[in-house]
């Protein structure tokens, strides 16, 4: 018999893990790019992104629930970096 709470817990765990990986990938990507590339792309500076993404990743490690307000803010920041800043810097790299 399928327990509803078992399914909900596993879904929340999978969602939380996926969002943590997203934040960690964004942080590592920002850390490996040259600082001048951020300015050349017209985006925020490298220290800004490292601070925001680092805090988002650290908060997610402490508060594992993806529904918390701080985790939602961190997720939005990681999505903005991955959808806006990263492609702009990749376009300049070519």
N, C-alpha and C positions, 0 to 999 in steps of 0.2 A: 504494500500500500504506500502511495506517495504522500509524504508529509509536506504540507504547505510551508511550514516554517523551515524545513530542511531545504526546500527549493529556493525560498527567499534568501536564506543565509548563503547558499552557494552562489546565487546570482549577485548578491552584494559583494561577496568575496571576489568573484571574477571581475566585476566592475571596478572595485577598488584596486585590484592588481593591475588592470589595464590602464587606469588613470595614473597610477604610480609610475608605470613604465613610460607612459607618455611624458610625464613631467621629468623623469630622469633622462630620457632621450633628448628632450629640449635643453636641459641643463648641460649635458655633455656636449651637444652640438654647439651651444653658445660658448662653452669653454674652449673649444678647439678652433674656433674661427679667429682670425686676426682682428684686433681692435679697430684698425683703420677701415676694415670692410664694413663695419656697422655705420660709421660716419659716411663713407662713400655711398652707401645705399640709402642714406637719408633716414635712418632709423635711430632709435635710442642707442646710447652708448653701451659698450660691452659690460662695464661694471654695473650699469642699471639692470641689464638682463640677467647677469649672474646673480645679483642680489635678489631680484624678484623670483627667478626660477629656483635658486638655491633655497630660499625661504619656503617656497611652495613645496619643494621636495621634502624638506625637513619637517614641515608641518604635517605632511601626509604620512611620514614615518611615525610621528607621535600620535596623530589622530587618524586612525585607519579608516574611519567611516567616510565614504565619498559624499555624504549628504551634508556635512558640516559646512558652515558659511566660509570658513577659511579655506577649506579644500575646494569649494566651488570657485572661489576667487583665484586660487592657484591653478585650477584646471583651465579657467578662461585665459589666464596669462600664458600658460603653456600652449594653448590652442592658437592664441594670437601670434605668439612667436613662430610656431610651426607653419601657420597659414599665411603670415604676412612678412615677417622679417627674414625668415630662412629662405623663402623663394627669391626675395629681392637680392639677397646676398649671393645666392647661387647664380642668378642671372649675371651679376657683375663678375663672377669668377670665370665665366666662359670667355 
